[in-house]
Amino acid sequence: ADKCLMCKLAILNGVVDGRSYSGASYSISKGDFGAKKEGKVHEECWPAFQRKHAPKCLHCTLPTIAGTVDGKTFDGRFYTVEPGMIEVGPMAGKTGKVHVECWDDFQRSNAPKCVKCGKAIMPGSSFYTVDGGKMHVPCHDG
């Protein structure tokens, strides 16, 4: 029988090494979740497999999966950060995924800062380019 990529036990319906399994499994292709080979994962091991192998959110570093992880609940949707999207800060040039629930905070923490008030200049907001950086329109005009 195939062995589970997570627990390494045989994928069978019944009790295996004292643990009860339904026999249902998920098939993993090479490359899925960074898997180096194809294989199967017990349905019962699937949540733990996802937590361990799913890409991590660039903001909170938790897996980009649906469900509750470390007390935070995620619906499974995420944004993909592509090259060039982040121009400043510690995430400049990074690529990856960000939970929908983390997106506003991620943008705020990685947005250019206003040279007058120091707050984030969020994507889509109006600003002036001034010597030394960017400035919110109200900060400039006020």
ABEGO torsion letter per residue (X at the ends): XBBBAAAGBBBBBEBBGGBBBAGBBBBBBBGBGGBABBEBBBAAAAAAAAAAABBBBAAAGBBBBBEBBGGBBBAGBBBBBBBGABABEAABGBBEBBBAAAAAAAAAAABBBBAAAGBBBBBGBBBBBBBGEBBBAAAAAX
